[in-house]
Amino acid sequence: MGAMPQKPSQPPAPAPGGVTPEDGHGSVVAERKAQRTKPPSLYQVVLLNDDFTPMEFVVMVLQEFFKHDLDTATHIMLKIHHEGRGVCGVYTKDVAATKVELVLAAARRAGHPLQCIMEAA
């Protein structure tokens, strides 16, 4: 049996718009826009003065929960004592809320009325 004459291969039919799929032209490329994420909001954790919580307890709270050294903790405690409030630190919302809860729980366990709040920085 003889070989059948072969048809010359034809290029693929052009895609709509007159571009062939294999040449890469006319492909749709989705461009990724750089998303601008803003940094998380910050909150300051504040201790409020009262007439009953011992100064030593406040210094201990500042050292234990906010990792201040003795001098810094004493300085913040005196600010709280004289001005009625003092900033212990500035954190993201979740961290600030956790610190507030830890301080309030420690104060309750020790029988002190120490108040700790968080405010937008």
A tleap script that builds the chain and sets N, CA, C and O, in Angstrom:
source leaprc.protein.ff14SB
mol = sequence {
  NMET GLY ALA MET PRO GLN LYS PRO SER GLN
  PRO PRO ALA PRO ALA PRO GLY GLY VAL THR
  PRO GLU ASP GLY HIE GLY SER VAL VAL ALA
  GLU ARG LYS ALA GLN ARG THR LYS PRO PRO
  SER LEU TYR GLN VAL VAL LEU LEU ASN ASP
  ASP PHE THR PRO MET GLU PHE VAL VAL MET
  VAL LEU GLN GLU PHE PHE LYS HIE ASP LEU
  ASP THR ALA THR HIE ILE MET LEU LYS ILE
  HIE HIE GLU GLY ARG GLY VAL CYS GLY VAL
  TYR THR LYS ASP VAL ALA ALA THR LYS VAL
  GLU LEU VAL LEU ALA ALA ALA ARG ARG ALA
  GLY HIE PRO LEU GLN CYS ILE MET GLU ALA
  CALA
}
set mol.1.N position { 0.831 -1.161 0.000 }
set mol.1.CA position { 0.000 0.000 0.000 }
set mol.1.C position { 0.880 1.229 0.000 }
set mol.1.O position { 1.903 1.280 0.684 }
set mol.2.N position { 0.494 2.170 -0.736 }
set mol.2.CA position { 1.307 3.357 -0.868 }
set mol.2.C position { 0.995 4.389 0.202 }
set mol.2.O position { -0.088 4.390 0.789 }
set mol.3.N position { 1.949 5.259 0.445 }
set mol.3.CA position { 1.759 6.310 1.447 }
set mol.3.C position { 0.807 7.345 0.914 }
set mol.3.O position { 0.837 7.718 -0.258 }
set mol.4.N position { -0.023 7.787 1.796 }
set mol.4.CA position { -0.996 8.807 1.419 }
set mol.4.C position { -0.277 10.147 1.446 }
set mol.4.O position { 0.544 10.415 2.323 }
set mol.5.N position { -0.595 10.956 0.497 }
set mol.5.CA position { 0.035 12.264 0.524 }
set mol.5.C position { -0.409 13.038 1.769 }
set mol.5.O position { -1.591 13.071 2.108 }
set mol.6.N position { 0.554 13.650 2.431 }
set mol.6.CA position { 0.236 14.395 3.657 }
set mol.6.C position { -0.122 15.813 3.316 }
set mol.6.O position { 0.438 16.444 2.421 }
set mol.7.N position { -1.082 16.279 4.074 }
set mol.7.CA position { -1.456 17.667 3.907 }
set mol.7.C position { -0.438 18.507 4.658 }
set mol.7.O position { 0.014 18.117 5.735 }
set mol.8.N position { -0.083 19.622 4.119 }
set mol.8.CA position { 0.811 20.473 4.887 }
set mol.8.C position { 0.097 20.924 6.155 }
set mol.8.O position { -1.087 21.258 6.143 }
set mol.9.N position { 0.861 20.923 7.259 }
set mol.9.CA position { 0.227 21.315 8.522 }
set mol.9.C position { -0.160 22.776 8.451 }
set mol.9.O position { 0.558 23.619 7.912 }
set mol.10.N position { -1.308 23.037 9.009 }
set mol.10.CA position { -1.805 24.408 8.997 }
set mol.10.C position { -1.620 25.016 10.385 }
set mol.10.O position { -1.751 24.331 11.400 }
set mol.11.N position { -1.319 26.290 10.412 }
set mol.11.CA position { -1.242 26.931 11.725 }
set mol.11.C position { -2.620 26.954 12.358 }
set mol.11.O position { -3.628 26.942 11.652 }
set mol.12.N position { -2.675 26.988 13.687 }
set mol.12.CA position { -3.988 26.999 14.357 }
set mol.12.C position { -4.776 28.219 13.919 }
set mol.12.O position { -4.229 29.257 13.546 }
set mol.13.N position { -6.046 28.047 13.982 }
set mol.13.CA position { -6.924 29.148 13.583 }
set mol.13.C position { -6.744 30.309 14.558 }
set mol.13.O position { -6.585 30.095 15.760 }
set mol.14.N position { -6.769 31.524 14.047 }
set mol.14.CA position { -6.608 32.663 14.936 }
set mol.14.C position { -7.744 32.759 15.937 }
set mol.14.O position { -8.902 32.476 15.626 }
set mol.15.N position { -7.382 33.166 17.147 }
set mol.15.CA position { -8.381 33.394 18.189 }
set mol.15.C position { -9.109 34.676 17.858 }
set mol.15.O position { -8.658 35.456 17.020 }
set mol.16.N position { -10.231 34.895 18.513 }
set mol.16.CA position { -10.926 36.162 18.254 }
set mol.16.C position { -9.962 37.318 18.464 }
set mol.16.O position { -9.216 37.350 19.443 }
set mol.17.N position { -9.985 38.230 17.570 }
set mol.17.CA position { -9.065 39.358 17.644 }
set mol.17.C position { -7.878 39.159 16.732 }
set mol.17.O position { -7.024 40.040 16.636 }
set mol.18.N position { -7.798 37.981 16.036 }
set mol.18.CA position { -6.758 37.752 15.051 }
set mol.18.C position { -5.425 37.309 15.630 }
set mol.18.O position { -4.405 37.447 14.956 }
set mol.19.N position { -5.387 36.781 16.851 }
set mol.19.CA position { -4.126 36.370 17.465 }
set mol.19.C position { -4.173 34.874 17.687 }
set mol.19.O position { -5.174 34.346 18.171 }
set mol.20.N position { -3.102 34.191 17.338 }
set mol.20.CA position { -3.066 32.751 17.547 }
set mol.20.C position { -2.707 32.452 19.000 }
set mol.20.O position { -1.916 33.173 19.608 }
set mol.21.N position { -3.290 31.392 19.554 }
set mol.21.CA position { -3.060 31.104 20.972 }
set mol.21.C position { -1.605 30.776 21.305 }
set mol.21.O position { -1.155 31.103 22.403 }
set mol.22.N position { -0.849 30.140 20.400 }
set mol.22.CA position { 0.497 29.711 20.735 }
set mol.22.C position { 1.529 30.827 20.749 }
set mol.22.O position { 2.597 30.671 21.341 }
set mol.23.N position { 1.232 31.943 20.111 }
set mol.23.CA position { 2.276 32.953 20.030 }
set mol.23.C position { 2.366 33.818 21.288 }
set mol.23.O position { 3.277 34.639 21.402 }
set mol.24.N position { 1.428 33.647 22.241 }
set mol.24.CA position { 1.519 34.365 23.507 }
set mol.24.C position { 0.994 35.771 23.455 }
set mol.24.O position { 0.790 36.398 24.495 }
set mol.25.N position { 0.772 36.280 22.264 }
set mol.25.CA position { 0.238 37.631 22.155 }
set mol.25.C position { -1.259 37.572 22.378 }
set mol.25.O position { -1.921 36.610 21.989 }
set mol.26.N position { -1.778 38.589 22.997 }
set mol.26.CA position { -3.202 38.640 23.237 }
set mol.26.C position { -3.617 37.901 24.491 }
set mol.26.O position { -4.802 37.851 24.819 }
set mol.27.N position { -2.656 37.327 25.197 }
set mol.27.CA position { -2.989 36.656 26.445 }
set mol.27.C position { -3.422 37.692 27.467 }
set mol.27.O position { -2.966 38.835 27.453 }
set mol.28.N position { -4.292 37.275 28.332 }
set mol.28.CA position { -4.758 38.171 29.385 }
set mol.28.C position { -3.864 37.979 30.596 }
set mol.28.O position { -3.709 36.865 31.096 }
set mol.29.N position { -3.283 39.060 31.056 }
set mol.29.CA position { -2.420 39.006 32.230 }
set mol.29.C position { -3.063 39.863 33.305 }
set mol.29.O position { -3.289 41.058 33.113 }
set mol.30.N position { -3.349 39.248 34.419 }
set mol.30.CA position { -3.938 40.017 35.517 }
set mol.30.C position { -2.801 40.679 36.284 }
set mol.30.O position { -1.880 40.011 36.754 }
set mol.31.N position { -2.877 41.964 36.399 }
set mol.31.CA position { -1.843 42.677 37.149 }
set mol.31.C position { -2.251 42.729 38.599 }
set mol.31.O position { -3.406 43.002 38.926 }
set mol.32.N position { -1.300 42.467 39.459 }
set mol.32.CA position { -1.573 42.511 40.886 }
set mol.32.C position { -1.237 43.896 41.393 }
set mol.32.O position { -0.103 44.361 41.281 }
set mol.33.N position { -2.227 44.535 41.943 }
set mol.33.CA position { -1.983 45.849 42.516 }
set mol.33.C position { -1.437 45.651 43.917 }
set mol.33.O position { -1.940 44.826 44.679 }
set mol.34.N position { -0.422 46.402 44.247 }
set mol.34.CA position { 0.149 46.298 45.584 }
set mol.34.C position { -0.889 46.800 46.580 }
set mol.34.O position { -1.370 47.929 46.486 }
set mol.35.N position { -1.218 45.944 47.526 }
set mol.35.CA position { -2.178 46.352 48.535 }
set mol.35.C position { -1.447 47.082 49.641 }
set mol.35.O position { -0.411 46.636 50.134 }
set mol.36.N position { -1.994 48.175 50.003 }
set mol.36.CA position { -1.400 48.962 51.078 }
set mol.36.C position { -2.129 48.613 52.368 }
set mol.36.O position { -3.295 48.959 52.559 }
set mol.37.N position { -1.423 47.930 53.233 }
set mol.37.CA position { -2.022 47.620 54.524 }
set mol.37.C position { -1.502 48.627 55.527 }
set mol.37.O position { -0.302 48.887 55.607 }
set mol.38.N position { -2.413 49.181 56.282 }
set mol.38.CA position { -1.967 50.154 57.265 }
set mol.38.C position { -1.568 49.409 58.531 }
set mol.38.O position { -2.110 48.343 58.821 }
set mol.39.N position { -0.637 49.955 59.276 }
set mol.39.CA position { -0.209 49.280 60.500 }
set mol.39.C position { -1.378 49.202 61.483 }
set mol.39.O position { -2.286 50.032 61.436 }
set mol.40.N position { -1.356 48.208 62.373 }
set mol.40.CA position { -2.466 48.075 63.312 }
set mol.40.C position { -2.544 49.278 64.253 }
set mol.40.O position { -1.535 49.911 64.564 }
set mol.41.N position { -3.753 49.572 64.691 }
set mol.41.CA position { -3.942 50.663 65.642 }
set mol.41.C position { -3.247 50.312 66.958 }
set mol.41.O position { -3.201 49.151 67.365 }
set mol.42.N position { -2.717 51.329 67.602 }
set mol.42.CA position { -2.023 51.114 68.867 }
set mol.42.C position { -2.850 51.664 70.020 }
set mol.42.O position { -3.592 52.635 69.875 }
set mol.43.N position { -2.701 51.015 71.166 }
set mol.43.CA position { -3.420 51.390 72.373 }
set mol.43.C position { -2.429 51.490 73.519 }
set mol.43.O position { -1.499 50.693 73.636 }
set mol.44.N position { -2.655 52.496 74.366 }
set mol.44.CA position { -1.800 52.608 75.539 }
set mol.44.C position { -2.529 51.997 76.730 }
set mol.44.O position { -3.735 52.171 76.903 }
set mol.45.N position { -1.768 51.284 77.537 }
set mol.45.CA position { -2.295 50.696 78.758 }
set mol.45.C position { -1.976 51.680 79.877 }
set mol.45.O position { -0.831 52.099 80.046 }
set mol.46.N position { -3.001 52.038 80.635 }
set mol.46.CA position { -2.887 53.093 81.639 }
set mol.46.C position { -3.299 52.553 83.000 }
set mol.46.O position { -4.331 51.893 83.124 }
set mol.47.N position { -2.498 52.832 84.019 }
set mol.47.CA position { -2.864 52.529 85.402 }
set mol.47.C position { -3.414 53.800 86.032 }
set mol.47.O position { -2.899 54.895 85.805 }
set mol.48.N position { -4.471 53.637 86.830 }
set mol.48.CA position { -5.109 54.771 87.492 }
set mol.48.C position { -4.778 54.749 88.981 }
set mol.48.O position { -4.686 53.685 89.594 }
set mol.49.N position { -4.603 55.914 89.542 }
set mol.49.CA position { -4.271 56.029 90.957 }
set mol.49.C position { -5.493 55.732 91.829 }
set mol.49.O position { -6.632 56.017 91.458 }
set mol.50.N position { -5.223 55.158 92.983 }
set mol.50.CA position { -6.239 55.019 94.019 }
set mol.50.C position { -5.532 55.197 95.360 }
set mol.50.O position { -4.303 55.227 95.428 }
set mol.51.N position { -6.318 55.314 96.412 }
set mol.51.CA position { -5.728 55.582 97.728 }
set mol.51.C position { -5.422 54.320 98.516 }
set mol.51.O position { -5.045 54.413 99.685 }
set mol.52.N position { -5.572 53.148 97.921 }
set mol.52.CA position { -5.448 51.914 98.687 }
set mol.52.C position { -4.361 50.964 98.180 }
set mol.52.O position { -3.744 50.265 98.983 }
set mol.53.N position { -4.118 50.923 96.891 }
set mol.53.CA position { -3.123 49.997 96.348 }
set mol.53.C position { -1.726 50.453 96.759 }
set mol.53.O position { -1.356 51.601 96.513 }
set mol.54.N position { -0.945 49.565 97.383 }
set mol.54.CA position { 0.408 49.954 97.803 }
set mol.54.C position { 1.299 50.275 96.605 }
set mol.54.O position { 1.179 49.660 95.545 }
set mol.55.N position { 2.187 51.239 96.786 }
set mol.55.CA position { 3.117 51.636 95.730 }
set mol.55.C position { 3.986 50.458 95.299 }
set mol.55.O position { 4.312 50.316 94.121 }
set mol.56.N position { 4.354 49.624 96.251 }
set mol.56.CA position { 5.214 48.469 95.936 }
set mol.56.C position { 4.505 47.512 94.981 }
set mol.56.O position { 5.130 46.930 94.094 }
set mol.57.N position { 3.182 47.353 95.174 }
set mol.57.CA position { 2.429 46.472 94.286 }
set mol.57.C position { 2.405 47.039 92.870 }
set mol.57.O position { 2.549 46.293 91.902 }
set mol.58.N position { 2.226 48.347 92.743 }
set mol.58.CA position { 2.211 48.988 91.423 }
set mol.58.C position { 3.563 48.802 90.733 }
set mol.58.O position { 3.618 48.501 89.540 }
set mol.59.N position { 4.652 48.980 91.485 }
set mol.59.CA position { 5.992 48.782 90.916 }
set mol.59.C position { 6.156 47.337 90.461 }
set mol.59.O position { 6.711 47.078 89.393 }
set mol.60.N position { 5.671 46.393 91.273 }
set mol.60.CA position { 5.771 44.975 90.903 }
set mol.60.C position { 4.980 44.696 89.616 }
set mol.60.O position { 5.456 43.967 88.746 }
set mol.61.N position { 3.789 45.266 89.493 }
set mol.61.CA position { 2.962 45.087 88.279 }
set mol.61.C position { 3.707 45.629 87.059 }
set mol.61.O position { 3.745 44.985 86.011 }
set mol.62.N position { 4.296 46.810 87.204 }
set mol.62.CA position { 5.021 47.422 86.083 }
set mol.62.C position { 6.231 46.584 85.673 }
set mol.62.O position { 6.564 46.517 84.490 }
set mol.63.N position { 6.876 45.958 86.620 }
set mol.63.CA position { 8.029 45.114 86.299 }
set mol.63.C position { 7.586 43.779 85.703 }
set mol.63.O position { 8.139 43.322 84.703 }
set mol.64.N position { 6.593 43.164 86.320 }
set mol.64.CA position { 6.194 41.816 85.913 }
set mol.64.C position { 5.434 41.788 84.587 }
set mol.64.O position { 5.723 40.960 83.723 }
set mol.65.N position { 4.470 42.683 84.426 }
set mol.65.CA position { 3.600 42.620 83.250 }
set mol.65.C position { 4.052 43.518 82.100 }
set mol.65.O position { 3.677 43.299 80.948 }
set mol.66.N position { 4.860 44.530 82.422 }
set mol.66.CA position { 5.288 45.464 81.376 }
set mol.66.C position { 6.802 45.475 81.175 }
set mol.66.O position { 7.322 46.235 80.358 }
set mol.67.N position { 7.499 44.627 81.925 }
set mol.67.CA position { 8.948 44.404 81.768 }
set mol.67.C position { 9.791 45.674 81.940 }
set mol.67.O position { 10.825 45.834 81.291 }
set mol.68.N position { 9.336 46.578 82.828 }
set mol.68.CA position { 10.133 47.765 83.124 }
set mol.68.C position { 11.162 47.432 84.199 }
set mol.68.O position { 10.913 46.597 85.068 }
set mol.69.N position { 12.319 48.089 84.136 }
set mol.69.CA position { 13.302 47.907 85.208 }
set mol.69.C position { 12.825 48.675 86.440 }
set mol.69.O position { 11.856 49.431 86.369 }
set mol.70.N position { 13.504 48.479 87.558 }
set mol.70.CA position { 13.063 49.070 88.820 }
set mol.70.C position { 12.981 50.588 88.748 }
set mol.70.O position { 12.014 51.172 89.236 }
set mol.71.N position { 13.973 51.240 88.150 }
set mol.71.CA position { 13.965 52.701 88.077 }
set mol.71.C position { 12.790 53.218 87.234 }
set mol.71.O position { 12.097 54.152 87.638 }
set mol.72.N position { 12.575 52.618 86.084 }
set mol.72.CA position { 11.484 53.044 85.206 }
set mol.72.C position { 10.135 52.777 85.874 }
set mol.72.O position { 9.242 53.623 85.838 }
set mol.73.N position { 9.993 51.604 86.482 }
set mol.73.CA position { 8.745 51.253 87.165 }
set mol.73.C position { 8.461 52.234 88.301 }
set mol.73.O position { 7.317 52.646 88.494 }
set mol.74.N position { 9.487 52.606 89.044 }
set mol.74.CA position { 9.316 53.565 90.143 }
set mol.74.C position { 8.903 54.930 89.597 }
set mol.74.O position { 8.029 55.591 90.157 }
set mol.75.N position { 9.531 55.344 88.510 }
set mol.75.CA position { 9.199 56.630 87.891 }
set mol.75.C position { 7.727 56.652 87.434 }
set mol.75.O position { 7.022 57.633 87.673 }
set mol.76.N position { 7.265 55.574 86.779 }
set mol.76.CA position { 5.876 55.503 86.319 }
set mol.76.C position { 4.926 55.473 87.509 }
set mol.76.O position { 3.881 56.123 87.490 }
set mol.77.N position { 5.289 54.712 88.553 }
set mol.77.CA position { 4.446 54.648 89.750 }
set mol.77.C position { 4.282 56.026 90.374 }
set mol.77.O position { 3.178 56.386 90.781 }
set mol.78.N position { 5.361 56.808 90.457 }
set mol.78.CA position { 5.278 58.155 91.028 }
set mol.78.C position { 4.423 59.076 90.150 }
set mol.78.O position { 3.695 59.928 90.659 }
set mol.79.N position { 4.517 58.901 88.847 }
set mol.79.CA position { 3.674 59.679 87.934 }
set mol.79.C position { 2.202 59.353 88.189 }
set mol.79.O position { 1.363 60.252 88.245 }
set mol.80.N position { 1.895 58.068 88.342 }
set mol.80.CA position { 0.523 57.647 88.643 }
set mol.80.C position { 0.069 58.270 89.966 }
set mol.80.O position { -1.047 58.778 90.072 }
set mol.81.N position { 0.945 58.224 90.967 }
set mol.81.CA position { 0.625 58.733 92.301 }
set mol.81.C position { 0.364 60.239 92.277 }
set mol.81.O position { -0.583 60.711 92.907 }
set mol.82.N position { 1.186 60.992 91.564 }
set mol.82.CA position { 1.075 62.452 91.562 }
set mol.82.C position { 0.073 62.995 90.541 }
set mol.82.O position { -0.585 64.005 90.792 }
set mol.83.N position { -0.044 62.325 89.391 }
set mol.83.CA position { -0.893 62.852 88.316 }
set mol.83.C position { -2.211 62.093 88.151 }
set mol.83.O position { -3.072 62.498 87.369 }
set mol.84.N position { -2.362 60.998 88.886 }
set mol.84.CA position { -3.610 60.249 88.828 }
set mol.84.C position { -3.658 59.143 87.793 }
set mol.84.O position { -4.584 58.332 87.789 }
set mol.85.N position { -2.671 59.103 86.919 }
set mol.85.CA position { -2.623 58.078 85.867 }
set mol.85.C position { -1.237 58.026 85.261 }
set mol.85.O position { -0.488 59.002 85.317 }
set mol.86.N position { -0.901 56.898 84.689 }
set mol.86.CA position { 0.390 56.764 84.022 }
set mol.86.C position { 0.339 55.684 82.965 }
set mol.86.O position { -0.310 54.653 83.140 }
set mol.87.N position { 1.031 55.933 81.866 }
set mol.87.CA position { 1.071 54.981 80.754 }
set mol.87.C position { 2.125 53.914 81.046 }
set mol.87.O position { 3.285 54.221 81.322 }
set mol.88.N position { 1.698 52.668 80.978 }
set mol.88.CA position { 2.593 51.535 81.230 }
set mol.88.C position { 3.284 51.067 79.964 }
set mol.88.O position { 4.412 50.575 80.014 }
set mol.89.N position { 2.607 51.217 78.815 }
set mol.89.CA position { 3.160 50.774 77.544 }
set mol.89.C position { 2.150 50.979 76.435 }
set mol.89.O position { 0.980 51.263 76.692 }
set mol.90.N position { 2.606 50.835 75.199 }
set mol.90.CA position { 1.756 51.004 74.017 }
set mol.90.C position { 1.851 49.712 73.198 }
set mol.90.O position { 2.943 49.240 72.882 }
set mol.91.N position { 0.685 49.152 72.861 }
set mol.91.CA position { 0.630 47.839 72.223 }
set mol.91.C position { -0.486 47.800 71.176 }
set mol.91.O position { -1.301 48.718 71.081 }
set mol.92.N position { -0.503 46.729 70.404 }
set mol.92.CA position { -1.637 46.492 69.521 }
set mol.92.C position { -2.856 46.186 70.392 }
set mol.92.O position { -2.725 45.909 71.585 }
set mol.93.N position { -4.020 46.238 69.792 }
set mol.93.CA position { -5.270 46.117 70.555 }
set mol.93.C position { -5.342 44.827 71.368 }
set mol.93.O position { -5.664 44.868 72.555 }
set mol.94.N position { -5.048 43.693 70.754 }
set mol.94.CA position { -5.155 42.411 71.458 }
set mol.94.C position { -4.160 42.301 72.607 }
set mol.94.O position { -4.498 41.811 73.685 }
set mol.95.N position { -2.947 42.753 72.374 }
set mol.95.CA position { -1.925 42.683 73.424 }
set mol.95.C position { -2.307 43.613 74.577 }
set mol.95.O position { -2.185 43.235 75.743 }
set mol.96.N position { -2.765 44.819 74.261 }
set mol.96.CA position { -3.171 45.770 75.298 }
set mol.96.C position { -4.317 45.201 76.129 }
set mol.96.O position { -4.297 45.290 77.356 }
set mol.97.N position { -5.312 44.622 75.469 }
set mol.97.CA position { -6.460 44.052 76.189 }
set mol.97.C position { -6.021 42.921 77.109 }
set mol.97.O position { -6.523 42.791 78.225 }
set mol.98.N position { -5.091 42.111 76.643 }
set mol.98.CA position { -4.581 41.012 77.468 }
set mol.98.C position { -3.842 41.551 78.686 }
set mol.98.O position { -4.026 41.049 79.794 }
set mol.99.N position { -3.013 42.564 78.489 }
set mol.99.CA position { -2.270 43.159 79.619 }
set mol.99.C position { -3.248 43.722 80.655 }
set mol.99.O position { -3.060 43.524 81.855 }
set mol.100.N position { -4.291 44.424 80.196 }
set mol.100.CA position { -5.286 44.975 81.114 }
set mol.100.C position { -5.901 43.854 81.952 }
set mol.100.O position { -6.001 43.972 83.174 }
set mol.101.N position { -6.308 42.777 81.300 }
set mol.101.CA position { -6.928 41.665 82.020 }
set mol.101.C position { -5.963 41.018 83.017 }
set mol.101.O position { -6.358 40.672 84.131 }
set mol.102.N position { -4.712 40.857 82.623 }
set mol.102.CA position { -3.725 40.268 83.533 }
set mol.102.C position { -3.514 41.136 84.770 }
set mol.102.O position { -3.444 40.627 85.889 }
set mol.103.N position { -3.414 42.446 84.565 }
set mol.103.CA position { -3.211 43.362 85.697 }
set mol.103.C position { -4.423 43.355 86.611 }
set mol.103.O position { -4.270 43.284 87.831 }
set mol.104.N position { -5.626 43.426 86.051 }
set mol.104.CA position { -6.833 43.430 86.872 }
set mol.104.C position { -6.967 42.134 87.668 }
set mol.104.O position { -7.367 42.159 88.832 }
set mol.105.N position { -6.637 41.014 87.050 }
set mol.105.CA position { -6.713 39.725 87.752 }
set mol.105.C position { -5.702 39.673 88.894 }
set mol.105.O position { -6.020 39.197 89.984 }
set mol.106.N position { -4.486 40.160 88.650 }
set mol.106.CA position { -3.460 40.164 89.702 }
set mol.106.C position { -3.879 41.073 90.854 }
set mol.106.O position { -3.678 40.730 92.019 }
set mol.107.N position { -4.457 42.225 90.538 }
set mol.107.CA position { -4.910 43.154 91.574 }
set mol.107.C position { -6.036 42.521 92.403 }
set mol.107.O position { -6.051 42.643 93.628 }
set mol.108.N position { -6.967 41.853 91.738 }
set mol.108.CA position { -8.066 41.189 92.472 }
set mol.108.C position { -7.523 40.101 93.382 }
set mol.108.O position { -7.926 39.987 94.540 }
set mol.109.N position { -6.588 39.289 92.843 }
set mol.109.CA position { -6.008 38.211 93.661 }
set mol.109.C position { -5.332 38.769 94.907 }
set mol.109.O position { -5.386 38.168 95.980 }
set mol.110.N position { -4.696 39.927 94.750 }
set mol.110.CA position { -3.979 40.527 95.875 }
set mol.110.C position { -4.899 41.369 96.759 }
set mol.110.O position { -4.467 41.874 97.795 }
set mol.111.N position { -6.154 41.522 96.363 }
set mol.111.CA position { -7.106 42.277 97.161 }
set mol.111.C position { -6.964 43.789 97.021 }
set mol.111.O position { -7.336 44.531 97.930 }
set mol.112.N position { -6.430 44.253 95.893 }
set mol.112.CA position { -6.246 45.689 95.666 }
set mol.112.C position { -7.242 46.197 94.622 }
set mol.112.O position { -7.606 45.466 93.701 }
set mol.113.N position { -7.681 47.451 94.769 }
set mol.113.CA position { -8.644 48.014 93.821 }
set mol.113.C position { -7.992 48.674 92.597 }
set mol.113.O position { -8.631 49.489 91.931 }
set mol.114.N position { -6.750 48.342 92.296 }
set mol.114.CA position { -6.026 48.961 91.185 }
set mol.114.C position { -6.829 48.846 89.893 }
set mol.114.O position { -7.332 47.775 89.551 }
set mol.115.N position { -6.938 49.960 89.185 }
set mol.115.CA position { -7.650 49.983 87.907 }
set mol.115.C position { -6.661 50.144 86.762 }
set mol.115.O position { -5.713 50.926 86.838 }
set mol.116.N position { -6.905 49.389 85.708 }
set mol.116.CA position { -6.059 49.411 84.523 }
set mol.116.C position { -6.980 49.503 83.323 }
set mol.116.O position { -7.935 48.735 83.204 }
set mol.117.N position { -6.694 50.443 82.432 }
set mol.117.CA position { -7.539 50.635 81.249 }
set mol.117.C position { -6.667 50.715 80.002 }
set mol.117.O position { -5.443 50.811 80.091 }
set mol.118.N position { -7.311 50.673 78.841 }
set mol.118.CA position { -6.586 50.894 77.597 }
set mol.118.C position { -7.278 52.010 76.831 }
set mol.118.O position { -8.502 52.139 76.859 }
set mol.119.N position { -6.465 52.818 76.142 }
set mol.119.CA position { -6.981 53.943 75.367 }
set mol.119.C position { -6.268 53.967 74.021 }
set mol.119.O position { -5.112 53.557 73.912 }
set mol.120.N position { -6.954 54.442 73.016 }
set mol.120.CA position { -6.325 54.585 71.708 }
set mol.120.C position { -5.133 55.543 71.843 }
set mol.120.O position { -5.240 56.607 72.454 }
set mol.121.N position { -4.015 55.146 71.268 }
set mol.121.CA position { -2.804 55.958 71.392 }
set mol.121.C position { -2.824 57.104 70.407 }
set mol.121.O position { -1.884 57.898 70.364 }
savepdb mol mol.pdb
quit
